[in-house]
């Protein structure tokens, strides 16, 4: 993703198979969007259903702000966020 996002021409030169359309590797971008959207939807379902498996009438507010701060503290790196 990094190579394709930074420079599609460099990705093609490096041998990454892609369908280049106006300098964009569309199938890699679409695949990433679909996977990340699906994971975000799954996380939302888990958040709403909770651990008990029952639908709660209200969702606890404030988790999004905590997640943003945790991401910045982890320097936007998945391993840094876990630590």
PDB file of N, CA, C and O in Angstrom:
ATOM      1  N   UNK A   1       0.823  -1.187   0.000  1.00  0.00           N
ATOM      2  CA  UNK A   1       0.000   0.000   0.000  1.00  0.00           C
ATOM      3  C   UNK A   1       0.867   1.250   0.000  1.00  0.00           C
ATOM      4  O   UNK A   1       0.564   2.226  -0.686  1.00  0.00           O
ATOM      5  N   UNK A   2       1.938   1.215   0.767  1.00  0.00           N
ATOM      6  CA  UNK A   2       2.783   2.404   0.843  1.00  0.00           C
ATOM      7  C   UNK A   2       3.415   2.737  -0.500  1.00  0.00           C
ATOM      8  O   UNK A   2       3.445   3.896  -0.913  1.00  0.00           O
ATOM      9  N   UNK A   3       3.916   1.720  -1.172  1.00  0.00           N
ATOM     10  CA  UNK A   3       4.576   1.963  -2.456  1.00  0.00           C
ATOM     11  C   UNK A   3       3.568   2.470  -3.465  1.00  0.00           C
ATOM     12  O   UNK A   3       3.834   3.431  -4.187  1.00  0.00           O
ATOM     13  N   UNK A   4       2.406   1.826  -3.521  1.00  0.00           N
ATOM     14  CA  UNK A   4       1.390   2.235  -4.487  1.00  0.00           C
ATOM     15  C   UNK A   4       0.882   3.634  -4.179  1.00  0.00           C
ATOM     16  O   UNK A   4       0.674   4.433  -5.091  1.00  0.00           O
ATOM     17  N   UNK A   5       0.683   3.934  -2.906  1.00  0.00           N
ATOM     18  CA  UNK A   5       0.188   5.258  -2.526  1.00  0.00           C
ATOM     19  C   UNK A   5       1.213   6.358  -2.741  1.00  0.00           C
ATOM     20  O   UNK A   5       0.863   7.475  -3.122  1.00  0.00           O
ATOM     21  N   UNK A   6       2.479   6.042  -2.498  1.00  0.00           N
ATOM     22  CA  UNK A   6       3.514   7.052  -2.652  1.00  0.00           C
ATOM     23  C   UNK A   6       3.843   7.319  -4.108  1.00  0.00           C
ATOM     24  O   UNK A   6       3.930   8.469  -4.539  1.00  0.00           O
ATOM     25  N   UNK A   7       4.024   6.251  -4.855  1.00  0.00           N
ATOM     26  CA  UNK A   7       4.396   6.414  -6.259  1.00  0.00           C
ATOM     27  C   UNK A   7       3.952   5.195  -7.055  1.00  0.00           C
ATOM     28  O   UNK A   7       4.604   4.152  -7.007  1.00  0.00           O
ATOM     29  N   UNK A   8       2.855   5.317  -7.782  1.00  0.00           N
ATOM     30  CA  UNK A   8       2.403   4.190  -8.590  1.00  0.00           C
ATOM     31  C   UNK A   8       3.423   3.749  -9.640  1.00  0.00           C
ATOM     32  O   UNK A   8       3.514   2.564  -9.961  1.00  0.00           O
ATOM     33  N   UNK A   9       4.178   4.686 -10.164  1.00  0.00           N
ATOM     34  CA  UNK A   9       5.202   4.333 -11.152  1.00  0.00           C
ATOM     35  C   UNK A   9       6.299   3.489 -10.512  1.00  0.00           C
ATOM     36  O   UNK A   9       6.798   2.549 -11.130  1.00  0.00           O
ATOM     37  N   UNK A  10       6.678   3.817  -9.275  1.00  0.00           N
ATOM     38  CA  UNK A  10       7.686   3.032  -8.569  1.00  0.00           C
ATOM     39  C   UNK A  10       7.156   1.633  -8.268  1.00  0.00           C
ATOM     40  O   UNK A  10       7.913   0.662  -8.287  1.00  0.00           O
ATOM     41  N   UNK A  11       5.853   1.527  -7.990  1.00  0.00           N
ATOM     42  CA  UNK A  11       5.262   0.215  -7.729  1.00  0.00           C
ATOM     43  C   UNK A  11       5.330  -0.661  -8.972  1.00  0.00           C
ATOM     44  O   UNK A  11       5.663  -1.843  -8.883  1.00  0.00           O
ATOM     45  N   UNK A  12       5.019  -0.096 -10.115  1.00  0.00           N
ATOM     46  CA  UNK A  12       5.086  -0.857 -11.366  1.00  0.00           C
ATOM     47  C   UNK A  12       6.525  -1.242 -11.657  1.00  0.00           C
ATOM     48  O   UNK A  12       6.788  -2.364 -12.090  1.00  0.00           O
ATOM     49  N   UNK A  13       7.460  -0.329 -11.425  1.00  0.00           N
ATOM     50  CA  UNK A  13       8.875  -0.606 -11.658  1.00  0.00           C
ATOM     51  C   UNK A  13       9.380  -1.707 -10.725  1.00  0.00           C
ATOM     52  O   UNK A  13      10.230  -2.508 -11.112  1.00  0.00           O
ATOM     53  N   UNK A  14       8.855  -1.748  -9.492  1.00  0.00           N
ATOM     54  CA  UNK A  14       9.267  -2.766  -8.525  1.00  0.00           C
ATOM     55  C   UNK A  14       8.651  -4.122  -8.811  1.00  0.00           C
ATOM     56  O   UNK A  14       9.021  -5.113  -8.182  1.00  0.00           O
ATOM     57  N   UNK A  15       7.721  -4.182  -9.747  1.00  0.00           N
ATOM     58  CA  UNK A  15       7.138  -5.462 -10.116  1.00  0.00           C
ATOM     59  C   UNK A  15       5.825  -5.769  -9.433  1.00  0.00           C
ATOM     60  O   UNK A  15       5.347  -6.902  -9.502  1.00  0.00           O
ATOM     61  N   UNK A  16       5.230  -4.791  -8.776  1.00  0.00           N
ATOM     62  CA  UNK A  16       3.927  -4.992  -8.154  1.00  0.00           C
ATOM     63  C   UNK A  16       2.884  -4.984  -9.252  1.00  0.00           C
ATOM     64  O   UNK A  16       2.727  -3.993  -9.965  1.00  0.00           O
ATOM     65  N   UNK A  17       2.169  -6.099  -9.386  1.00  0.00           N
ATOM     66  CA  UNK A  17       1.190  -6.238 -10.455  1.00  0.00           C
ATOM     67  C   UNK A  17       0.021  -5.301 -10.177  1.00  0.00           C
ATOM     68  O   UNK A  17      -0.592  -5.354  -9.111  1.00  0.00           O
ATOM     69  N   UNK A  18      -0.273  -4.458 -11.131  1.00  0.00           N
ATOM     70  CA  UNK A  18      -1.367  -3.515 -10.942  1.00  0.00           C
ATOM     71  C   UNK A  18      -1.885  -3.068 -12.297  1.00  0.00           C
ATOM     72  O   UNK A  18      -1.161  -3.080 -13.292  1.00  0.00           O
ATOM     73  N   UNK A  19      -3.141  -2.675 -12.318  1.00  0.00           N
ATOM     74  CA  UNK A  19      -3.749  -2.090 -13.502  1.00  0.00           C
ATOM     75  C   UNK A  19      -3.638  -0.582 -13.345  1.00  0.00           C
ATOM     76  O   UNK A  19      -4.366   0.024 -12.558  1.00  0.00           O
ATOM     77  N   UNK A  20      -2.738   0.011 -14.085  1.00  0.00           N
ATOM     78  CA  UNK A  20      -2.483   1.436 -13.930  1.00  0.00           C
ATOM     79  C   UNK A  20      -3.477   2.215 -14.789  1.00  0.00           C
ATOM     80  O   UNK A  20      -3.575   1.994 -15.996  1.00  0.00           O
ATOM     81  N   UNK A  21      -4.197   3.109 -14.165  1.00  0.00           N
ATOM     82  CA  UNK A  21      -5.153   3.959 -14.853  1.00  0.00           C
ATOM     83  C   UNK A  21      -4.911   5.388 -14.391  1.00  0.00           C
ATOM     84  O   UNK A  21      -5.241   5.741 -13.259  1.00  0.00           O
ATOM     85  N   UNK A  22      -4.347   6.196 -15.248  1.00  0.00           N
ATOM     86  CA  UNK A  22      -3.995   7.583 -14.929  1.00  0.00           C
ATOM     87  C   UNK A  22      -3.101   7.667 -13.700  1.00  0.00           C
ATOM     88  O   UNK A  22      -3.262   8.572 -12.881  1.00  0.00           O
ATOM     89  N   UNK A  23      -2.169   6.747 -13.560  1.00  0.00           N
ATOM     90  CA  UNK A  23      -1.217   6.810 -12.456  1.00  0.00           C
ATOM     91  C   UNK A  23      -1.735   6.233 -11.157  1.00  0.00           C
ATOM     92  O   UNK A  23      -1.023   6.282 -10.155  1.00  0.00           O
ATOM     93  N   UNK A  24      -2.941   5.689 -11.124  1.00  0.00           N
ATOM     94  CA  UNK A  24      -3.472   5.133  -9.877  1.00  0.00           C
ATOM     95  C   UNK A  24      -3.646   3.630 -10.004  1.00  0.00           C
ATOM     96  O   UNK A  24      -4.099   3.146 -11.042  1.00  0.00           O
ATOM     97  N   UNK A  25      -3.307   2.910  -9.001  1.00  0.00           N
ATOM     98  CA  UNK A  25      -3.529   1.466  -8.968  1.00  0.00           C
ATOM     99  C   UNK A  25      -4.872   1.242  -8.299  1.00  0.00           C
ATOM    100  O   UNK A  25      -4.959   1.055  -7.085  1.00  0.00           O
ATOM    101  N   UNK A  26      -5.910   1.264  -9.108  1.00  0.00           N
ATOM    102  CA  UNK A  26      -7.269   1.286  -8.587  1.00  0.00           C
ATOM    103  C   UNK A  26      -7.659   0.022  -7.850  1.00  0.00           C
ATOM    104  O   UNK A  26      -8.361   0.101  -6.842  1.00  0.00           O
ATOM    105  N   UNK A  27      -7.229  -1.142  -8.314  1.00  0.00           N
ATOM    106  CA  UNK A  27      -7.682  -2.357  -7.636  1.00  0.00           C
ATOM    107  C   UNK A  27      -7.094  -2.476  -6.242  1.00  0.00           C
ATOM    108  O   UNK A  27      -7.754  -3.007  -5.348  1.00  0.00           O
ATOM    109  N   UNK A  28      -5.885  -2.004  -6.028  1.00  0.00           N
ATOM    110  CA  UNK A  28      -5.289  -2.044  -4.689  1.00  0.00           C
ATOM    111  C   UNK A  28      -5.993  -1.053  -3.780  1.00  0.00           C
ATOM    112  O   UNK A  28      -6.252  -1.359  -2.616  1.00  0.00           O
ATOM    113  N   UNK A  29      -6.306   0.122  -4.288  1.00  0.00           N
ATOM    114  CA  UNK A  29      -6.998   1.127  -3.489  1.00  0.00           C
ATOM    115  C   UNK A  29      -8.394   0.638  -3.113  1.00  0.00           C
ATOM    116  O   UNK A  29      -8.798   0.778  -1.959  1.00  0.00           O
ATOM    117  N   UNK A  30      -9.144   0.066  -4.064  1.00  0.00           N
ATOM    118  CA  UNK A  30     -10.490  -0.418  -3.780  1.00  0.00           C
ATOM    119  C   UNK A  30     -10.469  -1.577  -2.799  1.00  0.00           C
ATOM    120  O   UNK A  30     -11.303  -1.642  -1.895  1.00  0.00           O
ATOM    121  N   UNK A  31      -9.524  -2.488  -2.969  1.00  0.00           N
ATOM    122  CA  UNK A  31      -9.428  -3.624  -2.056  1.00  0.00           C
ATOM    123  C   UNK A  31      -9.167  -3.139  -0.634  1.00  0.00           C
ATOM    124  O   UNK A  31      -9.765  -3.646   0.315  1.00  0.00           O
ATOM    125  N   UNK A  32      -8.280  -2.163  -0.482  1.00  0.00           N
ATOM    126  CA  UNK A  32      -7.976  -1.628   0.833  1.00  0.00           C
ATOM    127  C   UNK A  32      -9.184  -0.916   1.434  1.00  0.00           C
ATOM    128  O   UNK A  32      -9.461  -1.060   2.625  1.00  0.00           O
ATOM    129  N   UNK A  33      -9.900  -0.155   0.621  1.00  0.00           N
ATOM    130  CA  UNK A  33     -11.097   0.520   1.118  1.00  0.00           C
ATOM    131  C   UNK A  33     -12.152  -0.473   1.575  1.00  0.00           C
ATOM    132  O   UNK A  33     -12.777  -0.275   2.617  1.00  0.00           O
ATOM    133  N   UNK A  34     -12.359  -1.536   0.810  1.00  0.00           N
ATOM    134  CA  UNK A  34     -13.375  -2.525   1.179  1.00  0.00           C
ATOM    135  C   UNK A  34     -12.996  -3.285   2.450  1.00  0.00           C
ATOM    136  O   UNK A  34     -13.844  -3.519   3.311  1.00  0.00           O
ATOM    137  N   UNK A  35     -11.740  -3.665   2.567  1.00  0.00           N
ATOM    138  CA  UNK A  35     -11.306  -4.397   3.759  1.00  0.00           C
ATOM    139  C   UNK A  35     -11.387  -3.505   4.992  1.00  0.00           C
ATOM    140  O   UNK A  35     -11.877  -3.937   6.035  1.00  0.00           O
ATOM    141  N   UNK A  36     -10.911  -2.265   4.885  1.00  0.00           N
ATOM    142  CA  UNK A  36     -10.940  -1.385   6.053  1.00  0.00           C
ATOM    143  C   UNK A  36     -12.367  -1.008   6.431  1.00  0.00           C
ATOM    144  O   UNK A  36     -12.674  -0.881   7.616  1.00  0.00           O
ATOM    145  N   UNK A  37     -13.242  -0.828   5.449  1.00  0.00           N
ATOM    146  CA  UNK A  37     -14.645  -0.544   5.753  1.00  0.00           C
ATOM    147  C   UNK A  37     -15.322  -1.717   6.428  1.00  0.00           C
ATOM    148  O   UNK A  37     -16.110  -1.534   7.357  1.00  0.00           O
ATOM    149  N   UNK A  38     -15.019  -2.929   5.965  1.00  0.00           N
ATOM    150  CA  UNK A  38     -15.585  -4.115   6.601  1.00  0.00           C
ATOM    151  C   UNK A  38     -15.111  -4.286   8.027  1.00  0.00           C
ATOM    152  O   UNK A  38     -15.896  -4.647   8.904  1.00  0.00           O
ATOM    153  N   UNK A  39     -13.830  -4.030   8.269  1.00  0.00           N
ATOM    154  CA  UNK A  39     -13.311  -4.132   9.631  1.00  0.00           C
ATOM    155  C   UNK A  39     -13.900  -3.060  10.545  1.00  0.00           C
ATOM    156  O   UNK A  39     -14.164  -3.318  11.720  1.00  0.00           O
ATOM    157  N   UNK A  40     -14.105  -1.862  10.009  1.00  0.00           N
ATOM    158  CA  UNK A  40     -14.722  -0.799  10.804  1.00  0.00           C
ATOM    159  C   UNK A  40     -16.173  -1.144  11.133  1.00  0.00           C
ATOM    160  O   UNK A  40     -16.634  -0.887  12.244  1.00  0.00           O
ATOM    161  N   UNK A  41     -16.891  -1.724  10.175  1.00  0.00           N
ATOM    162  CA  UNK A  41     -18.258  -2.148  10.443  1.00  0.00           C
ATOM    163  C   UNK A  41     -18.321  -3.256  11.478  1.00  0.00           C
ATOM    164  O   UNK A  41     -19.198  -3.251  12.341  1.00  0.00           O
ATOM    165  N   UNK A  42     -17.397  -4.205  11.399  1.00  0.00           N
ATOM    166  CA  UNK A  42     -17.340  -5.276  12.389  1.00  0.00           C
ATOM    167  C   UNK A  42     -17.035  -4.724  13.781  1.00  0.00           C
ATOM    168  O   UNK A  42     -17.609  -5.178  14.771  1.00  0.00           O
ATOM    169  N   UNK A  43     -16.141  -3.755  13.856  1.00  0.00           N
ATOM    170  CA  UNK A  43     -15.834  -3.134  15.146  1.00  0.00           C
ATOM    171  C   UNK A  43     -17.055  -2.399  15.695  1.00  0.00           C
ATOM    172  O   UNK A  43     -17.300  -2.423  16.901  1.00  0.00           O
ATOM    173  N   UNK A  44     -17.818  -1.747  14.824  1.00  0.00           N
ATOM    174  CA  UNK A  44     -19.029  -1.067  15.267  1.00  0.00           C
ATOM    175  C   UNK A  44     -20.076  -2.029  15.785  1.00  0.00           C
ATOM    176  O   UNK A  44     -20.742  -1.753  16.783  1.00  0.00           O
ATOM    177  N   UNK A  45     -20.225  -3.163  15.106  1.00  0.00           N
ATOM    178  CA  UNK A  45     -21.183  -4.176  15.568  1.00  0.00           C
ATOM    179  C   UNK A  45     -20.766  -4.718  16.929  1.00  0.00           C
ATOM    180  O   UNK A  45     -21.601  -4.876  17.819  1.00  0.00           O
ATOM    181  N   UNK A  46     -19.479  -5.001  17.091  1.00  0.00           N
ATOM    182  CA  UNK A  46     -18.990  -5.487  18.386  1.00  0.00           C
ATOM    183  C   UNK A  46     -19.190  -4.446  19.479  1.00  0.00           C
ATOM    184  O   UNK A  46     -19.488  -4.798  20.621  1.00  0.00           O
ATOM    185  N   UNK A  47     -19.032  -3.185  19.150  1.00  0.00           N
ATOM    186  CA  UNK A  47     -19.215  -2.109  20.119  1.00  0.00           C
ATOM    187  C   UNK A  47     -20.671  -2.021  20.561  1.00  0.00           C
ATOM    188  O   UNK A  47     -20.953  -1.858  21.749  1.00  0.00           O
ATOM    189  N   UNK A  48     -21.584  -2.126  19.623  1.00  0.00           N
ATOM    190  CA  UNK A  48     -23.003  -1.987  19.949  1.00  0.00           C
ATOM    191  C   UNK A  48     -23.519  -3.217  20.692  1.00  0.00           C
ATOM    192  O   UNK A  48     -24.260  -3.083  21.665  1.00  0.00           O
ATOM    193  N   UNK A  49     -23.139  -4.408  20.245  1.00  0.00           N
ATOM    194  CA  UNK A  49     -23.640  -5.623  20.878  1.00  0.00           C
ATOM    195  C   UNK A  49     -23.004  -5.886  22.238  1.00  0.00           C
ATOM    196  O   UNK A  49     -23.637  -6.473  23.115  1.00  0.00           O
ATOM    197  N   UNK A  50     -21.787  -5.466  22.414  1.00  0.00           N
ATOM    198  CA  UNK A  50     -21.119  -5.652  23.698  1.00  0.00           C
ATOM    199  C   UNK A  50     -20.697  -7.093  23.914  1.00  0.00           C
ATOM    200  O   UNK A  50     -20.797  -7.927  23.014  1.00  0.00           O
ATOM    201  N   UNK A  51     -20.226  -7.372  25.119  1.00  0.00           N
ATOM    202  CA  UNK A  51     -19.716  -8.699  25.428  1.00  0.00           C
ATOM    203  C   UNK A  51     -20.828  -9.697  25.721  1.00  0.00           C
ATOM    204  O   UNK A  51     -20.649 -10.899  25.521  1.00  0.00           O
ATOM    205  N   UNK A  52     -21.955  -9.220  26.185  1.00  0.00           N
ATOM    206  CA  UNK A  52     -23.048 -10.107  26.571  1.00  0.00           C
ATOM    207  C   UNK A  52     -23.795 -10.615  25.345  1.00  0.00           C
ATOM    208  O   UNK A  52     -24.402 -11.685  25.393  1.00  0.00           O
ATOM    209  N   UNK A  53     -23.760  -9.867  24.252  1.00  0.00           N
ATOM    210  CA  UNK A  53     -24.473 -10.251  23.053  1.00  0.00           C
ATOM    211  C   UNK A  53     -25.863  -9.652  22.984  1.00  0.00           C
ATOM    212  O   UNK A  53     -26.676 -10.055  22.151  1.00  0.00           O
ATOM    213  N   UNK A  54     -26.141  -8.701  23.847  1.00  0.00           N
ATOM    214  CA  UNK A  54     -27.432  -8.027  23.844  1.00  0.00           C
ATOM    215  C   UNK A  54     -27.253  -6.625  23.293  1.00  0.00           C
ATOM    216  O   UNK A  54     -26.228  -5.980  23.515  1.00  0.00           O
ATOM    217  N   UNK A  55     -28.250  -6.170  22.582  1.00  0.00           N
ATOM    218  CA  UNK A  55     -28.217  -4.829  22.016  1.00  0.00           C
ATOM    219  C   UNK A  55     -28.506  -3.810  23.111  1.00  0.00           C
ATOM    220  O   UNK A  55     -29.536  -3.898  23.779  1.00  0.00           O
ATOM    221  N   UNK A  56     -27.626  -2.859  23.299  1.00  0.00           N
ATOM    222  CA  UNK A  56     -27.802  -1.830  24.325  1.00  0.00           C
ATOM    223  C   UNK A  56     -28.527  -0.627  23.721  1.00  0.00           C
ATOM    224  O   UNK A  56     -28.278  -0.283  22.565  1.00  0.00           O
ATOM    225  N   UNK A  57     -29.401   0.009  24.464  1.00  0.00           N
ATOM    226  CA  UNK A  57     -30.142   1.154  23.920  1.00  0.00           C
ATOM    227  C   UNK A  57     -29.276   2.387  23.699  1.00  0.00           C
ATOM    228  O   UNK A  57     -29.599   3.227  22.859  1.00  0.00           O
ATOM    229  N   UNK A  58     -28.195   2.503  24.433  1.00  0.00           N
ATOM    230  CA  UNK A  58     -27.314   3.663  24.246  1.00  0.00           C
ATOM    231  C   UNK A  58     -25.871   3.182  24.141  1.00  0.00           C
ATOM    232  O   UNK A  58     -25.458   2.241  24.819  1.00  0.00           O
ATOM    233  N   UNK A  59     -25.137   3.836  23.297  1.00  0.00           N
ATOM    234  CA  UNK A  59     -23.726   3.497  23.106  1.00  0.00           C
ATOM    235  C   UNK A  59     -22.904   4.473  23.936  1.00  0.00           C
ATOM    236  O   UNK A  59     -23.167   5.676  23.938  1.00  0.00           O
ATOM    237  N   UNK A  60     -21.925   3.955  24.630  1.00  0.00           N
ATOM    238  CA  UNK A  60     -21.121   4.787  25.510  1.00  0.00           C
ATOM    239  C   UNK A  60     -20.355   5.846  24.713  1.00  0.00           C
ATOM    240  O   UNK A  60     -19.536   5.499  23.863  1.00  0.00           O
ATOM    241  N   UNK A  61     -20.607   7.125  24.974  1.00  0.00           N
ATOM    242  CA  UNK A  61     -19.897   8.180  24.233  1.00  0.00           C
ATOM    243  C   UNK A  61     -18.488   8.387  24.774  1.00  0.00           C
ATOM    244  O   UNK A  61     -18.186   8.040  25.916  1.00  0.00           O
ATOM    245  N   UNK A  62     -17.648   8.951  23.946  1.00  0.00           N
ATOM    246  CA  UNK A  62     -16.310   9.317  24.388  1.00  0.00           C
ATOM    247  C   UNK A  62     -15.222   8.344  23.976  1.00  0.00           C
ATOM    248  O   UNK A  62     -14.041   8.654  24.133  1.00  0.00           O
ATOM    249  N   UNK A  63     -15.574   7.184  23.458  1.00  0.00           N
ATOM    250  CA  UNK A  63     -14.545   6.229  23.056  1.00  0.00           C
ATOM    251  C   UNK A  63     -13.766   6.720  21.845  1.00  0.00           C
ATOM    252  O   UNK A  63     -12.577   6.429  21.717  1.00  0.00           O
ATOM    253  N   UNK A  64     -14.410   7.450  20.966  1.00  0.00           N
ATOM    254  CA  UNK A  64     -13.737   7.940  19.770  1.00  0.00           C
ATOM    255  C   UNK A  64     -12.634   8.924  20.091  1.00  0.00           C
ATOM    256  O   UNK A  64     -11.571   8.896  19.470  1.00  0.00           O
ATOM    257  N   UNK A  65     -12.880   9.801  21.066  1.00  0.00           N
ATOM    258  CA  UNK A  65     -11.863  10.776  21.445  1.00  0.00           C
ATOM    259  C   UNK A  65     -10.668  10.085  22.091  1.00  0.00           C
ATOM    260  O   UNK A  65      -9.523  10.472  21.855  1.00  0.00           O
ATOM    261  N   UNK A  66     -10.924   9.076  22.894  1.00  0.00           N
ATOM    262  CA  UNK A  66      -9.833   8.327  23.509  1.00  0.00           C
ATOM    263  C   UNK A  66      -9.013   7.599  22.443  1.00  0.00           C
ATOM    264  O   UNK A  66      -7.788   7.523  22.545  1.00  0.00           O
ATOM    265  N   UNK A  67      -9.681   7.069  21.429  1.00  0.00           N
ATOM    266  CA  UNK A  67      -8.971   6.360  20.366  1.00  0.00           C
ATOM    267  C   UNK A  67      -8.083   7.306  19.564  1.00  0.00           C
ATOM    268  O   UNK A  67      -6.975   6.937  19.174  1.00  0.00           O
ATOM    269  N   UNK A  68      -8.562   8.517  19.318  1.00  0.00           N
ATOM    270  CA  UNK A  68      -7.749   9.495  18.586  1.00  0.00           C
ATOM    271  C   UNK A  68      -6.497   9.844  19.379  1.00  0.00           C
ATOM    272  O   UNK A  68      -5.406   9.922  18.814  1.00  0.00           O
ATOM    273  N   UNK A  69      -6.644  10.053  20.667  1.00  0.00           N
ATOM    274  CA  UNK A  69      -5.488  10.385  21.505  1.00  0.00           C
ATOM    275  C   UNK A  69      -4.523   9.207  21.569  1.00  0.00           C
ATOM    276  O   UNK A  69      -3.308   9.401  21.515  1.00  0.00           O
ATOM    277  N   UNK A  70      -5.049   7.981  21.685  1.00  0.00           N
ATOM    278  CA  UNK A  70      -4.180   6.799  21.717  1.00  0.00           C
ATOM    279  C   UNK A  70      -3.418   6.647  20.404  1.00  0.00           C
ATOM    280  O   UNK A  70      -2.256   6.240  20.406  1.00  0.00           O
ATOM    281  N   UNK A  71      -4.055   6.966  19.297  1.00  0.00           N
ATOM    282  CA  UNK A  71      -3.380   6.876  18.001  1.00  0.00           C
ATOM    283  C   UNK A  71      -2.256   7.895  17.905  1.00  0.00           C
ATOM    284  O   UNK A  71      -1.190   7.590  17.370  1.00  0.00           O
ATOM    285  N   UNK A  72      -2.477   9.089  18.409  1.00  0.00           N
ATOM    286  CA  UNK A  72      -1.410  10.095  18.364  1.00  0.00           C
ATOM    287  C   UNK A  72      -0.273   9.756  19.319  1.00  0.00           C
ATOM    288  O   UNK A  72       0.890  10.001  19.000  1.00  0.00           O
ATOM    289  N   UNK A  73      -0.584   9.200  20.478  1.00  0.00           N
ATOM    290  CA  UNK A  73       0.469   8.808  21.409  1.00  0.00           C
ATOM    291  C   UNK A  73       1.302   7.674  20.804  1.00  0.00           C
ATOM    292  O   UNK A  73       2.519   7.629  20.982  1.00  0.00           O
ATOM    293  N   UNK A  74       0.642   6.765  20.090  1.00  0.00           N
ATOM    294  CA  UNK A  74       1.355   5.665  19.431  1.00  0.00           C
ATOM    295  C   UNK A  74       2.017   6.069  18.136  1.00  0.00           C
ATOM    296  O   UNK A  74       2.563   5.221  17.428  1.00  0.00           O
ATOM    297  N   UNK A  75       1.980   7.351  17.811  1.00  0.00           N
ATOM    298  CA  UNK A  75       2.595   7.914  16.606  1.00  0.00           C
ATOM    299  C   UNK A  75       2.040   7.285  15.340  1.00  0.00           C
ATOM    300  O   UNK A  75       2.767   7.106  14.363  1.00  0.00           O
ATOM    301  N   UNK A  76       0.741   6.944  15.351  1.00  0.00           N
ATOM    302  CA  UNK A  76       0.000   6.396  14.222  1.00  0.00           C
ATOM    303  C   UNK A  76       0.601   5.083  13.719  1.00  0.00           C
ATOM    304  O   UNK A  76       0.478   4.750  12.540  1.00  0.00           O
ATOM    305  N   UNK A  77       1.239   4.354  14.601  1.00  0.00           N
ATOM    306  CA  UNK A  77       1.820   3.061  14.280  1.00  0.00           C
ATOM    307  C   UNK A  77       1.055   1.987  15.053  1.00  0.00           C
ATOM    308  O   UNK A  77       0.894   2.115  16.267  1.00  0.00           O
ATOM    309  N   UNK A  78       0.579   0.933  14.387  1.00  0.00           N
ATOM    310  CA  UNK A  78      -0.210  -0.072  15.100  1.00  0.00           C
ATOM    311  C   UNK A  78       0.509  -0.684  16.302  1.00  0.00           C
ATOM    312  O   UNK A  78      -0.107  -0.894  17.347  1.00  0.00           O
ATOM    313  N   UNK A  79       1.796  -0.971  16.168  1.00  0.00           N
ATOM    314  CA  UNK A  79       2.526  -1.531  17.305  1.00  0.00           C
ATOM    315  C   UNK A  79       2.693  -0.509  18.423  1.00  0.00           C
ATOM    316  O   UNK A  79       2.668  -0.866  19.601  1.00  0.00           O
ATOM    317  N   UNK A  80       2.862   0.749  18.060  1.00  0.00           N
ATOM    318  CA  UNK A  80       2.974   1.791  19.077  1.00  0.00           C
ATOM    319  C   UNK A  80       1.665   2.001  19.826  1.00  0.00           C
ATOM    320  O   UNK A  80       1.676   2.309  21.018  1.00  0.00           O
ATOM    321  N   UNK A  81       0.551   1.839  19.146  1.00  0.00           N
ATOM    322  CA  UNK A  81      -0.748   1.988  19.790  1.00  0.00           C
ATOM    323  C   UNK A  81      -0.987   0.852  20.773  1.00  0.00           C
ATOM    324  O   UNK A  81      -1.539   1.070  21.851  1.00  0.00           O
ATOM    325  N   UNK A  82      -0.576  -0.361  20.411  1.00  0.00           N
ATOM    326  CA  UNK A  82      -0.747  -1.505  21.310  1.00  0.00           C
ATOM    327  C   UNK A  82       0.082  -1.310  22.576  1.00  0.00           C
ATOM    328  O   UNK A  82      -0.383  -1.577  23.684  1.00  0.00           O
ATOM    329  N   UNK A  83       1.310  -0.843  22.396  1.00  0.00           N
ATOM    330  CA  UNK A  83       2.156  -0.618  23.566  1.00  0.00           C
ATOM    331  C   UNK A  83       1.614   0.488  24.425  1.00  0.00           C
ATOM    332  O   UNK A  83       2.202   0.814  25.455  1.00  0.00           O
TER     333      UNK A  83
END
